[in-house]
């Protein structure tokens, strides 16, 4: 969403800003009336607002307060010819994102709007996101191991203390981080995620702390870093063990001083962020190898939270499977399906090296490939017997999703026929279809009895 509203009683300024923003790809609207602007905001969806202070009907500070009460996620940039320090401080206290003096500098306007839009989108994304493991604000799972995790979340969420989440891939570390944020006093502020493993070492400092224009090759404009975007909210440092030594030193300094520096700038910027970090590695071993700072480890590890692998909480598999099945059938607009008791028991025997993420993928694959309202152990056993390599082969040799489904269905029918010694009646019963339907399928796929 890139809709932006401009409220200024000078039409020429509105038109000038509108032209600049349209050129940058935004969808700006303007009004010279503060009252009309409030009405537009109440019925429209604007990601950012550019607001003058001195207006005849109502001053900008009054408008700002009303906007923040009604639509707190909207980023507001104050634009004023009265660029006093007092006005800037008051605007900030009322929740303004930035303060720009008139006459407006085009480059500063563009940078400020881009950063404001990015922050607003982060807030909206945080509100709208539906976590796969979060149902009605709760993490699914009632095993003893998960109950202990939930208890820790409830205790630490209201505090500003730092939390280090550890666990294997797919155990839900990001979901726990979001749950901590959503239950904290910062819940209406940004939740900013940084995947430290996905960012090249030479760019991690710029990503975390921002940079100034011209600070390095490719820095064609100023960039606001993730710490600044997360100001007053939560920053989630995922895969923190993969952070470069230089970035580790700067994060440590940011924790100690509560200030950051953009790359290429000597100016200190105050930031108030809660840090939640996560890793699938053993940080004590990384410290011994010299790849992770021990002082940073102790700063991040105020509250340790270890997530159990799925194989150690198999009693949660039934509720997780049911939740995923409902979510996936809704997503693909398919009829509701159920997994039989023997199917669930079979799922509980598997190792799940990819943990909850692997279980969700498995449920989705089963629902797509097995076109039945009831999933039994037999269907799941078949899909696991052909193995991931065979599934990948089917994908590689199929030119469309329909062709892939037909090839999988043919393989499934053929396997059932073989297991039932080519007894059509018995096979049809196992497949839960009519004999005539099975004959039609065999004809369609050119399946003939083997000698």
N, C-alpha and C positions, 0 to 999 in steps of 0.2 A: 504494500500500500504506500503510495507516494503523494497522497492528497495533502495540500498545505493551505492554510488560511492566513491571509494578511489582513490585519485590522489597523488602519491608519486614516486619520481624517483628511490627509492630503492625497488626493486622487493621483497626482503625478508620481508620488513616491510609490504608491500601490502598483501602478502600471509599470514603473521601472523595475521593481522587484519581481513582478509577475513575468516580465519578459526574460529576466535573467534566469529565473527558475524553470521556465518552460524550455529554455535552451539547454538546461542541464537534465531534462527528462522528467521533471516533476509535473504535477497537475495542480497548479496554484489557482486559488480563487481569492477575491478581495472584496472588502466592504469598507466604507468610510464611516460606518456607524458601529459604535461599540455594542449597542443593544442588538442590532441586527447580527453582529458577529457572534454574540452569545447564543442567539437563536439558531444560527447555522451550526454551531458546535453541538448544541443539544440534539439536533436531528441528524447530523452528518458524522462521517468517520474521517477525522483529520489526524494525521500522524504528527504534525507539527503546526505551531502557530507563531507567526511573527507579529509582534504587538507593540504599538506606540504607547508612550506614557501619557502625554498631554493630549486629551481629547475632550470635546465639549460635554457630551452626555455622561461620561463616566471615565475616570482616569484608568490608565493601564494596570495599576496595582490592584484596583478593585476587580477588573476583568480577570487578571491573573489568578486571584484568590478564588473566584467563582469557577474558573476553568479547572483548577487543581482539585477543587472539591468535587466537581461533577465528573471530570475525565482525567484522573491523576496520571494516566499513561501518556497523555499528550505532552510532547516536549515544547516548551514555550521559550522563544527568543525575544528579549526586549530590544526594541530599536528606538533610540531617542536622541534628540539634539541636546538634551540636558544630561550629558554624560558625567555626572558627578559621582564620586566614590560612594556617597550616601545612597544615591539611587541604585547603584550597582549592588550594594550590600543588601538593601531592602528587597530588591528583585530576587536575589539569591535566597534570602530567608524565606520568601514566599514560594520558592520552588522553581524559579526560572532556570533554564538550562544554560543560557548565555546572555550577554549584554553587549549590544553593538551600538556604537555611536554614529550619529549622522554628521556629515554626509557619509553614506555607506560605502565601504570599500568592497568592490565586487568579489575579490578573492576570499576575503574574510567571511563575507556572507555565504558564499558557496561552501566553504569548509565548515562553518558553524551549522548550516542546514544539514549537510551530509552527516555530521556527527550526531546532531539532534535526532535525525530520522533513524540512524542506526541504533541509538539508545532506546528510542520509543519502540522500534520493532523488537528489540530484545525483551522489553517489558511485556509486549503483547504476546510474543512467542512463549514466554514463561507462563502467562496466564492461560493461553489456549492449549498448550501442549497436553496431550493425554498420555500419561505414562502407561506403558504396557503392564507394569506391575502395580500400578496405583489404581485402586478402585475405591471410589468415594473417599479419597484422601488417605487411604490405608494401603500399606504394602501387603500384598496377598501372601498368605502362609501362616499357619498356626502351629508349626513344629516348635519344639522347645528352643532350638537354635535360633529360629526367626523371632520368637517372642523375646529373646534376650536382645536381639538387634533392635527391635521396636522399642524396647524399654530404654535403651541407650539413646535412641533418636529423640524420644520424648523428653529425656532429661537434659540433653545438650542443646537441642534446637532453640529454646528461648534465650540461651546465653550467646555471647559473641566469641566464645572460645574456639580455637582452631581444632579441626578434626582431620585425622588421617585414616582413610578407608583403605583397607587391604583385602585382597581376595583374588581368586582366579578370574580369567577372562569369562565374561558372560554371567557373573554372579549378581550383577545389578548395582555396581558401585555408583554409576551416574544417577540412578533412580534414588538411591539413598541420599546422595548429595542434594538432589532436588527436594526430597522430603524434608531434610533438615532446613533448607531455605524456606520452604513453604510453611513450616511451623514456627518460623522465627519472627522477630519484630521487623525484619527487613523484607518480609514476603511481598510487599508492594513495590519493592525496588528491584533493579535488574539482577538476574542470575546469569552470569557470564561464564561460559565454559571455554577452556583452552585445552586442546589435546596436544600436550607437549611432544608426543611422539610423532605427530603428523606435520610438525613445522620444522623446516630445515634449521640447523643450528645457527646459520648466519642471519636468520630472520626472526628467531625467537625473541630477542630483546626488543625489536621493533614491534612485534605482535603484542608483547606484554606491556611495554611502556610507551609505545608510540615513537614517532620521529619527526624531526623538523625538515622542511623542504631543503633539498640539496645536501642532506647529511651523509648520503652515500649514493652510489650509482643506482638510479631507478627511483630515488625518492623525489618524485616530481611535485609533490605537494605535502603539506603537513598531514600527519596521521595521528589520531587519538588511539592510544593503546587500550588493551583490555582492562587494565587496572583502573584507568580513568572512567571507562564506560561502566565499570562495576561500582563506581563510587556510591557509598551509602547502601550498597547491596552485597551480594556474595560473588566471589570469583572461585570457580572450581578448576583446580589444576589437575587435570586427568593425566595419567601416565607420567607423574612428576619425576620419576627416576630417570626419564629420558631427557631431562633438561640439561642444557650445556652448563659447564662450570661457570662461565661468565654470567649466564642468566641466573644461576643459583645464587651467586654473590649479590646480584641486584635485588632478587626477591628477599634475601636475608636482610638487606639494607632497608627495603621497603617495610618489612615487618618491624624492624627496630625503630625506624624514624617516623613511620607513617607518611613518608613522602617518596615520590618517584621523580625520575628525570627522563625526559624523552631523549632518544638517541640524537646527538648533535646539538643538545641544549644543556646549558649549565644551570637552568632555572629549576628550582625545586617546586613540585606541585603536591599539595596536601591531598591525600586519599584516605578515605575511611571505608575499608572493605573487610568483610569476613572471609577468611581463606579456608576452604575445604579442599583437601587434596586426596589423590587416590593413586594406587599402583598395584600391579600384579607381581611385582618383584619384592624380594627380601631386602629392605633398605640397609639392614645391618651388614649384610653380605656386600652390598654395593659400597658401603663405607669402607669396609676392609679392603676392597679392590681399588679404592681411591677414586671412584666415579661419582660419589655423592658426599656432600659436606655433612659432617657429623653435627655441626652447630645448627644447620638448617633443619636437619632431621628432628632435633630436639625442639625446635621452634614449631614445626608442623605437627609433631606427634603429641600434642597436649592431651587430646582424647583419641586413643586408638580404637578403631572399630573394624573387627575382622569379620568378613562375610563368609558363611559356610558354603561349600560347594553343594550342588543339588544332590549328589549321591549321598550326602550326609543328612539330608532332610527329605527323603523320598515320600514321607507322609504328606508333603505339600504338593506332590505331583497331581493328585486328583483335582484340587481347586485351581491350580495353575492351568491344567489342561482344559478344564471347563471354561475358564476365563478366556484363554486364547481362542478356543473354538468359537465362542460367541463373538469375539472381536473380529476374527477372520471371516466368518460367514457374513457378518454385516458388511465388512470391507468389500467382499467379492459379490455381495448381493445374492448369496446362496441360502437355501432353506436351512433352518436350524438343524444341527446334527448332534448326536450324542455318542460318547465312547462307552462301550460296554465295560462291565467290571473286569472281564478277562483281558480286555485291551489295556485298561489302566494298570492292572497287575503286571502285564508284560512291559509297559513303559517303565515301571518301577524297577525292573530287573536290569535295565540298561545303565551304562556307566556315565553318560552325559558329560564327556570331557569338556564340551562347550557350555555346560551348565544351563541356566534358564534360557539363554539366547538360543541354544541348540534345540531345546524342547519346543520353543515357539516356532522355530523354522520347521521342525519335524511335524508339528500339528498342522501347519499351513500346507506342507507338502502332501500330507495324508488327505486333507480335506479336498485339495485340488485334484489329486489323482484318483481318489476313491469316490466315485459319484454315488454315494449312498447316504441315507439319513442316519444309519447306525453303523459305527465303525467297530469291528470286532478284532480280536487278536490275530486272526488269519490275515486280514488285510495289512496289518502293521508288520507282521512277520514276513510277508511277501516283499514289502518295500525294503525291509532291512536285509532280506536274503539276496536281493539283486545288487545291493550295495551302492554306495555313493558313486563309485567309478562307472557302474552301469547306467545310473541315472544321468551322469554327466555325458556318457556316450549317447544316450537317447536325446539329450538336449542338443549335442553337437550335430547329430544327424537329422534333426528336425528343422524344417523351414518355417514352421509356425507353431503356436501354442496348441492348436487343434491337432496337428500332426503328432506332437509330443504326447498328448493325452491318449490318442488312438494307439500309438505304439506301446504305451504303458499298459493300456487296457488289454491289448492283445497278449502281452507277456503274462499278465495276471490270469487271464482266462486259460491260457495254455498251461500254466503251472497248476491250476486247479484241476484241469482235465487229467493231467498226468498223475496227480496225487490221488485221484478217484478212479484210476484205471479206465478212463474214458467213458465212465458211466454218466450219461447225459442227465438223467433224472437226479442223481446224487449231486452232481456238480451244480446243476441249476438250483438245488436246495441250498447248497453251501453259499452260492452267490446271491441267494435270495431274489432270484428272477424266475420267470416262467420258462418252461422248456422251449417254447416257440421263440422266446426272446433270445435264448442262448443259441439256438440254431441260426437265427438271423445274424447274431454276432459272429458265429463261426464262418458263415457264408461271407459276411462283409470282410473279415480279416483273412479269408482263404485258409482257415484252419482245418486240417484233415487229420484223421486218426493215424498215429504213427505205427509202423509195423513193429 
